[in-house]
């Protein structure tokens, strides 16, 4: 279990106090200005007193979160709220003058598998009188070496915190150095985490991780990575071994927001980018990925495999239907868990958002002895009578594994497929240089049947995910800098 559910609130607060760091760190690089961060990032607490004393109201500190729009929607890690055991969460808000206020928040959406939760603070704190701001979200994909900063706030004395006491702001900077899959709790689905090479502090769970390139939030602090497992920051037990930072990519939150129709901002200032892709035009354009995550290679798989899905993306960019074309256990379960969190910019017809089908292929490739010929797989073509379908591969080729030893990883490719079934353009969404080169070279030898709409072949989109695994010894975790 991630945490002991029988621990009392006061005992928990004592643990937080002993483990929480009270040093403020200066951020490096280009970030959201300090005033905006201070106003957007807030503590999640629970009031203890029914009436105020000379020091204001006493409260228990649980973690962090941040506002994402001017309607009062607030994003955090689900496990921070889990510490309340179903109790009412509250947010600490700064006033223009005077001590902080404790304001109730309502849980409106949660993805417990990937540890994301959305709250709504009411009445709307942006209506006036409070120092509040929102942070934009980034829907680009991180790479190794990407500079990030985690920002959080906590009381000076979490064991004995009152609303008149000052708050301490933390800024910890580092670089993304690895990507790992982890089950954040027993029985949950795999979550694609990114690791950054700076220890994060106790109490930073739920805090935003901000890109120093896009100036927007790219993740939510999950905990400390200790080499093979996650230690949840509010209840971690060993301060002497701080570990490195682990964060849940913001893609999981974007998918949840899109499912619930909750708007958010981008670094450019757009609100709800799924409604604002490009200028109105004529003709048809297929769905474009907004938020994708990869899938882990099943540990119990002895050999490779493929899963192909014919998928309907609705006019809001949400996956409305997943039709299995081929694939089986243990790969299918991993693929479905990942794809159900995907979201898109919707397809357009003459400038209007419309539903459209895309093809999705996951290929699980395992390295073998070198040299070897690239395995080729041929499949029967689907019935031409189909009125609607995405583009589907009928010939696939596995990539030649790079000769140099590289960690297990995923490559995500986005192809536009023309009416003749041939790729017309390629976008690399994720992947290291060596693995991407191998994946692209292999997919260029694939053959597709084109997508169909209203009974006619049409331009369409296909997403190909290639999961690489070494048949030999598992590679160690990358070293931090």
N, C-alpha and C positions, 0 to 999 in steps of 0.2 A: 504494500500500500504506500502511496505517496506520503501520507501523513497519518498520524495516530488520531483517529476520530474521537477518542475519549478524552483528549487533552482539554482542560478547562481554559476558558478565555483568559483568565489572569495568568495562568501558568504559561500559556502561549505568548502573552505579551512580555513576560519575563525573558523567554527564550529570544524573542526579537530584540529586546534591549541589549542582551549580552552579545548578540551576534551582529548587530547593526553597526555600520561604519558611519562616522559623523564628519568625515573630511570631505570638503567640497573640492572637486577636481575641475580644472579648466579644460574646456573643449578645444580641439584643434580643428583646423579646416573651416570651410564655409558652412555655417549652420543657421537654422532659424534663430533669429535674434533672441537674446536672453529674456527680454520682457515677454515675448510670445511664449517661450518655453515655460517660464514661471507661471504664466496665466493658463496654459493649456494642460500641464501635467499636475495631477492632484492626487492626494492620498485617499485611500479607501479605509474607512474607520468605522467604529461602532461606539456610540455614546454610552457612558456608564452612569452618569448622574442624571437625575430627573430635573434638577434645578441648578442654576449657575452659582458658583462660589466667587470669591474675589479674584480667582484665577480663571474664571470662565467655566466652561464645561469640560469635564474629564472624559477622555476617550481612549479606545484601544486602536492601535495602528496595525493594518493588515497588509498593505501593499500599495501599488500604484495603478494609474490608468490615465487616459488623456481624452480630451474632447476632439471630435472629428468633424463637427459642423456647428453652425450657429443655432440649430434647433435644440441643442442640449444633449445630443447623443454622445456617449462616452464608451471608450473601448478599453478592455483590460483582459487579463488572463483568467480563465474560468476557475482555476484552482485557488486564486485569491479569494473569490467569493465562496468557494467551498469551505474555507476556514470558518465561515459564519454559520455553517451547519443549517442552512435554510433561513437564517435570520435576515433582517432588513439591512441592506448595505447603505452606507452614508458616504458622502464626499465632503472633503474639506475645501472650502472656497474662500479665497481672499476677498476682502472688501476694499473699496477705495480708501476707506478710513476705518480704523478699529481692528479688533481681532478677527481671526478667521471664523467662518460660519460652518456649522454642520448641517448639510442638506441631504434629504433622503433621495435615493435613486431607485428606479424600478428596472428589474431584469426584463428585457424584451426579446433577446435571442441568445442562444448559447450553442456552441459546438464543443461538446465535452471531449470528443475523440481528439481534437486538435487544440484544445485548451484556449478557446477564444470566447469571450462574452461581451455583449453589448448592453449597456444600461441607458436609461433616459432619465435625466435630472429634471424634476418639475417642482415648482414652476420654472420656466426657462430662465437659466441664470444669465443669458445674453440679453435679457430684456432691460438691464440697467442696474447700476449700483454695485456690481461685482467685477473683479478683475479676472475676466475669462477670455480665452482665445482658443482657436482650434488649430490642429496640425494637419497638413495635407498628407495624403497617402501616395506612395509610389507603386506603380504597377510594372516597373521594369524588373529585370532579373539580375540578381547579384552574381558576381564572379569572385574568384579568389583574389585577394589584394584590395578589395573594395573597402574604403575607409568608412567607418561607422562610429556613432557616438550614442551611448545609452544615457538617457536623462531621467532623473527621478527626484522625489522630494520625500522627506520624512521628518518627524518631530525630533527635537534635540534630546528628549528623554522619553523614548517610546514606552518605557515602563510606567511612567508617571506623567502622561501628556495632558496638557490643558490648552484650551483654545487661545489663551493670551500668550502662550509661549511661542518663540520664533521657530520657523521651519528651516531645515537645512537642505540645500539643493546639491545633488550629485551629478557630475558629468564624467563619464568614463569613455575614453576613446580607444579604438583599436582597428584592426583590419580583419575582414572575413578570411579565414584560412582553410575551412573545410565544410563539408556538407555531410550530415549523417541522418539516417532514419532511426527513430526511437518510438517505442510505445510508451506514452507518457503516463499511463496507468494500466493496471492489469485489465485485460480484456478489451482494451481500446485498439483502434486502428493505428497503423504506422503514421508518424508525422515526420515530414521532411524538415529538419532543423538546419540552421546555419550557425557555425561557431565562429566567434571572434576573439582575438588573442589579447584580451584584457579582462582581468577578473571583475566580475560585477559584485555589487554589495548586497548584503542581507537587507531585505525589504524592497528590492528593486523589481520583484516579480510584477508583471503587468505594465512595466514602464516602456515607453517607445524607444526603438532603435532607429536612429536617423542617418540617412545616407549623406555623406559629405560631398557627393556629386549632385544628386537630384534635390537635396535640401528638403526631403520628404521622408515619411516614416516607411521603413522597409521591413520592420519586424516588431515583435513584442517579446520582452525579456521573459524567458521561461525558467531559467535557473542556471546552475553551474554544472558544466560538463567535467566529469572526473575521469574521463578516458573510456568508460563503457556505460555510464548511466548518468541520469540527471538528478541533481539535488535541488529540490524546491527551495527557493531563497527564503521565504518567510520562516521555514521550519528546519533549515539545514542544521547539521549537528557538529560540524568540524570547521572551526574558523582557521585552524592552522594550515589547512589544505584548500585554498580558495578555488582552485580550478579555473577554467576559462569560461567565458560567457557563452550561453546557448540561447537562441531566440527562435520563435515560431515565425516563419515568413508571413508578411502581411497579406499574401495571397489567400490564406485561409479566411482571414477577416473580410476581405473584399468579396469573396464568394458568399459569405453569410450576409453581408450587407445587401448584396444584389438579390439574394433570395427573398429578403424581407422588404425590398424596395426602399431602403434607407440611403439617402444620398451622402456623398463624401466629396472632398475637394482634392485636386491634384496640385502639384507644385506650380503649375501654370495658372491656377485659379479657377479651373473648370469645376463645375459641380456635377457629380454623377457622370463620369466620362463615358459610360455606356450609351448615353444619349447624345454624345457630342463628337462622334468620330467623323472628322472630315466635313467638307462642304457638300451641300446637296448637289446631286448630279444625276445624269441619266443612266439607264441600264442597271445591271445587277452586279453587286459585289458581295462575296461570301462572308461568313463570320470571320472575325479576326481575334486571336487569343488576347484576353485581358488578364487572366489570372490562371496559371497552370502550375501544378506540382508533379513531380515524377513518382515512380513506384519503386520500392525496394525489390531486389532479386530474392525470391523465396528461399529461405535457408534450407528447406527440405527438398528442393528441386535437385535431382541428380543430373539432368540435362537441360538444354534450353527449350524454349517454346515461343509461341506467338499467340496474341489475342487481337482480334479485329472486331471493331464495333462500328455500327452504322448509327449515327447520333443525330437527333433533332435538337437544334438550338432555337429557342423561341425568340420573339421580337424584343425581349428584354435582355437577351444574351445569356439566358439560363438554359441549362440542359433539361429538356422536357421529356426526352425518351432515349433510352439506350437499348439498341437491338444487337444481340450477339450474333455475329456472322460466323466466327470460329474462335476456339479457345477453351481451355479446361483448367481444372485445379492442378497445381496450387497457384498458377499464374492469374487465373480469372479473378479470384477474390482480391488480390492485391491491386489489380488494375481497376476494378469497379470502385474500390475504396478511394483511390486517387482521383479518378475521373469525376466522381460525384461532387468533388469540391471545385471543379473547373468553372470558369465563367468567361464570357466573350463580349466583344463589341458585336452587336447583332448584324446580320446581313442587311443589305439595303437594296431596295428596288425603286429606282427613280427618286432617290433621296429619302425614302421612307423605310423605317425599320420593319423587317419581315422575318418570319421563321424560315429556316433553311437547314438542310442536312449536310453533315460533314462526315468524313471517314477518320477513324482513329485506329492506329496500329501500334501495339506494343510488341517489340521483339526483344526477347531475353537471350543474350548471346554470351556464351562461355568460351574462354580461351582454351585452345588445345595445343598439342605439340606443333612447333613450326618446323619446316614449312607445311602448309596444308592448303588445299583448294577451298575456296569459299563455298559453304553449303548453299544450294539453291532449292527453293520450295515452289512447287506449282500447284495451283488450285483451280477448281472448276469455276467458270464465269457464272455470275448470278443470272437469273432469268431476265431476258431483255423486256419482258412484259411488265417489269416493275415500273410503276409510275413515279415513285419518289425513292431516292437513295443517295447516299454520299459516295464519293469515289472510293473504290475498293481495290486493294492489291491482289493480282492473280498470279504474279511471280515475285517472290522475294528472295533476296540474297543476303546472307549474313556477312557482317564486316570482317575484314582481316584484322585480327587483334594486333595492336602495336607491339613491335618487338621489345621495346623498353617496358620495364615493369611500372605500371601505373595503378593507382587505387581504383577500386570498383567505383563506377559512376554511371550517370545517365546522360544521354544526349537527347534533346527535344528539338525537332525540326518541324517547320510549318511550310507546307507546299501548296501552291495553287496549281490545280490540275485542269487543263484545257478540255474542250469538248472532244478531242481525239484521244484523251486518256494519257496525255504526256504532261509532265511537270513543266510549268511555264515560269515559275519563280520559286525561290527558296529563301526562307528566313531561319537563321540559327537562333533559337530561343535560349538554349542552355547547353553547355558542354565545354570540357577542356579542349585545348587545341588538338592534341593528338587523337583523342577519341572522336572528336567532331569530324576530323579529316577522314577517319576510317568509316564512320557512319554515313557521311555524305557520299563517299565513293561507292559504298554498297547500295544505297538507296537509288543512286543514279542508274543502276541496272535493273530496278524493279519495273514491273509493268502493271498498269492500273486499268480498270474499266472506269469510264467517266461517271460523274454524278448525273442524276436525272431529276428533272423537275417538270411536273405536268406531262409526263410521258416522253420528254425530249432530253437528249444529252445536253449538259450545260456546264459552264465553268463552275468549279467547286473547290473546296479546300480539304486538305488532308493533313493530319498531325501524326507524325511518326516519332515514337519514343523508343530509343535503343538503350536497354539496360545491359551494361557490361559487368561480367564477373570473371575473376581469375579462377582457374581450376586448381591452382596451387595454393600456397600459404596466404592467408588473409593479411593484407598490408596493415602496418601499424598506423595509428593516428598521426597526422601531419604535425610537425613540431611548430610550436608558437614562436614568434619572434621576440 
